[in-house]
Amino acid sequence: MTCAIAALSFSCSNDDDYTPPNNGGGGGNGPDFSGVYAQQDQMGRPAVNTVFVSSDSKNMFNMTIPSQQNAGFQTMFQTNLEALSPAFANPGDMNALGQDSAAFSTLLATDVLNLSLDGTTTFYDGTNVLTGRALADDVITVELLLIFGGEDFSENPTLSNDNVDANDKPFLTSFPYLAAPW
């Protein structure tokens, strides 16, 4: 798989008449966005696509806009969730969000992050669940708990934790916040 990374540089100005310098892209005064582009991957919730989308449907899922993902993939997510997780083995079984397999797979099938505009932003902090995502949130363990942990996170403890409890390097306290690569 070939990955291409394009970097664009922008400057901020309070000058309403500001014209960005020509960057050599297409002869105009800005980046050249001509051409054909295709979305290649979606990772709003890491590992969800990897686990719940059948291998022959991954490319289609990745190219489907989020507003259409639920209609196209919820049934597949539910079938795979029920086959994978003993926490959803029986009709009426729920996870810690109080969702059965149909409701939870409906939530998962749309690969977007929910965001609380007036509360805590976290994937899970012991109280708030899926209200956003902070860098230090243990996203994979939270997903495992919601998939395998049952109603109170106590079911299937060997499947409910990835045992990675922190980033390998401390996050920075200022932008860009991510630790430098190894």
PLY file of the C-alpha trace (Angstrom):
ply
format ascii 1.0
element vertex 182
property float x
property float y
property float z
element edge 181
property int vertex1
property int vertex2
end_header
0.00 0.00 0.00
1.41 3.30 -1.01
0.75 6.24 1.20
1.24 9.78 0.12
1.31 12.61 2.56
0.80 16.15 1.36
1.71 19.01 3.60
0.17 22.42 3.16
1.32 25.47 4.97
-1.07 28.26 5.85
-0.53 31.52 7.64
-3.04 33.50 9.61
-3.60 37.17 8.99
-6.20 39.71 9.95
-5.64 41.37 6.57
-8.79 40.74 4.52
-6.89 41.51 1.31
-4.16 38.96 1.93
-3.23 36.85 -1.09
-1.23 33.69 -0.35
2.02 33.29 -2.26
2.11 31.04 -5.31
3.25 27.61 -4.20
3.94 26.32 -7.67
0.82 24.18 -7.74
-1.03 24.86 -10.95
0.14 28.40 -11.57
-2.42 30.03 -9.27
-2.24 31.59 -5.85
-2.72 28.48 -3.75
-2.58 24.72 -3.65
-3.52 22.75 -6.74
-6.50 20.54 -5.88
-7.18 19.46 -9.45
-7.35 15.76 -10.14
-9.36 12.83 -8.92
-9.27 11.93 -5.24
-10.71 8.89 -3.48
-11.09 8.32 0.21
-8.95 5.33 1.22
-9.57 4.74 4.92
-11.75 5.71 7.84
-10.54 5.49 11.42
-12.86 7.55 13.58
-12.94 4.63 15.97
-9.71 2.65 15.62
-10.06 -1.11 15.11
-13.84 -1.02 14.63
-13.57 -1.19 10.84
-10.80 -3.79 11.14
-12.90 -6.10 13.33
-16.47 -5.69 12.13
-16.20 -5.18 8.38
-15.78 -8.44 6.48
-12.58 -8.53 4.43
-14.34 -8.44 1.06
-16.21 -5.25 2.08
-13.38 -3.16 3.59
-12.73 -1.00 0.53
-16.44 -0.31 0.09
-16.83 0.64 3.77
-13.82 2.96 3.62
-15.22 4.77 0.57
-18.78 5.06 1.92
-19.63 8.43 3.42
-20.50 8.13 7.13
-24.13 9.16 6.67
-24.65 6.06 4.50
-22.54 3.56 6.47
-25.24 2.50 8.90
-27.70 1.57 6.14
-25.05 -0.35 4.24
-23.15 -2.08 7.03
-25.13 -2.28 10.32
-26.40 -5.80 9.63
-22.85 -7.00 8.92
-21.61 -5.32 12.12
-24.37 -6.95 14.18
-23.77 -10.42 12.71
-20.01 -10.14 13.34
-20.52 -8.70 16.85
-22.82 -11.53 17.90
-20.46 -14.16 16.43
-17.41 -12.61 18.10
-18.60 -11.61 21.55
-19.96 -13.94 24.21
-21.28 -10.80 25.95
-23.95 -10.61 23.21
-24.63 -14.36 22.98
-28.24 -14.19 24.15
-31.11 -11.98 22.97
-31.41 -9.01 25.29
-27.75 -9.07 26.39
-26.45 -5.52 26.77
-23.16 -3.71 27.19
-22.28 -1.04 29.75
-23.99 1.58 27.59
-27.27 -0.33 28.00
-27.27 -1.27 24.33
-28.12 -4.63 22.86
-26.28 -5.92 19.78
-28.61 -4.08 17.34
-28.24 -0.70 19.08
-24.50 -1.07 19.63
-23.79 -2.17 16.06
-25.89 0.78 14.84
-23.62 3.09 16.82
-20.45 1.37 15.56
-21.46 1.13 11.88
-21.22 4.90 11.43
-17.50 5.59 11.75
-17.57 9.03 13.31
-16.58 10.33 16.70
-19.38 11.69 18.82
-18.57 14.95 20.54
-20.04 16.62 23.58
-20.17 20.36 23.00
-21.04 21.18 26.58
-19.45 18.45 28.68
-16.41 16.28 29.09
-14.57 15.20 25.96
-13.46 11.61 26.45
-13.77 8.15 24.98
-14.40 6.85 28.52
-13.41 8.29 31.89
-15.37 6.04 34.24
-18.57 8.05 33.82
-18.71 9.63 30.37
-18.62 7.30 27.38
-18.05 8.20 23.73
-18.35 11.98 24.23
-15.22 12.66 22.19
-11.64 11.55 22.39
-8.56 12.88 24.14
-5.06 11.79 23.14
-4.47 9.86 26.34
-7.76 7.93 26.18
-7.22 4.17 26.06
-9.47 3.76 23.03
-8.78 0.09 22.27
-9.40 -1.05 25.86
-12.66 0.94 25.95
-13.77 -0.68 22.70
-12.86 -4.12 24.06
-14.81 -3.43 27.26
-17.89 -2.33 25.30
-17.66 -5.37 23.02
-16.75 -8.09 25.53
-17.30 -6.65 29.02
-21.05 -7.02 29.30
-23.28 -4.71 31.32
-20.74 -3.88 34.02
-17.40 -4.53 32.25
-16.89 -7.70 34.33
-17.63 -10.37 31.69
-14.77 -11.90 29.71
-11.90 -10.10 31.48
-9.22 -11.78 29.35
-10.81 -10.27 26.22
-11.56 -6.84 27.70
-8.12 -5.27 27.96
-5.26 -4.78 25.52
-2.88 -4.28 28.48
-1.38 -1.15 26.91
-1.99 1.48 29.56
-0.09 4.50 28.25
1.55 5.98 25.19
5.15 4.88 24.69
6.28 8.52 25.03
4.75 11.39 26.99
2.49 13.74 25.05
3.65 17.33 24.62
1.99 20.08 26.63
1.65 22.36 23.58
0.72 21.97 19.93
1.14 19.55 18.16
0.72 17.57 21.45
1.82 14.28 19.89
5.14 12.86 21.04
7.98 12.95 18.55
8.41 9.69 16.61
10.91 7.16 17.87
0 1
1 2
2 3
3 4
4 5
5 6
6 7
7 8
8 9
9 10
10 11
11 12
12 13
13 14
14 15
15 16
16 17
17 18
18 19
19 20
20 21
21 22
22 23
23 24
24 25
25 26
26 27
27 28
28 29
29 30
30 31
31 32
32 33
33 34
34 35
35 36
36 37
37 38
38 39
39 40
40 41
41 42
42 43
43 44
44 45
45 46
46 47
47 48
48 49
49 50
50 51
51 52
52 53
53 54
54 55
55 56
56 57
57 58
58 59
59 60
60 61
61 62
62 63
63 64
64 65
65 66
66 67
67 68
68 69
69 70
70 71
71 72
72 73
73 74
74 75
75 76
76 77
77 78
78 79
79 80
80 81
81 82
82 83
83 84
84 85
85 86
86 87
87 88
88 89
89 90
90 91
91 92
92 93
93 94
94 95
95 96
96 97
97 98
98 99
99 100
100 101
101 102
102 103
103 104
104 105
105 106
106 107
107 108
108 109
109 110
110 111
111 112
112 113
113 114
114 115
115 116
116 117
117 118
118 119
119 120
120 121
121 122
122 123
123 124
124 125
125 126
126 127
127 128
128 129
129 130
130 131
131 132
132 133
133 134
134 135
135 136
136 137
137 138
138 139
139 140
140 141
141 142
142 143
143 144
144 145
145 146
146 147
147 148
148 149
149 150
150 151
151 152
152 153
153 154
154 155
155 156
156 157
157 158
158 159
159 160
160 161
161 162
162 163
163 164
164 165
165 166
166 167
167 168
168 169
169 170
170 171
171 172
172 173
173 174
174 175
175 176
176 177
177 178
178 179
179 180
180 181
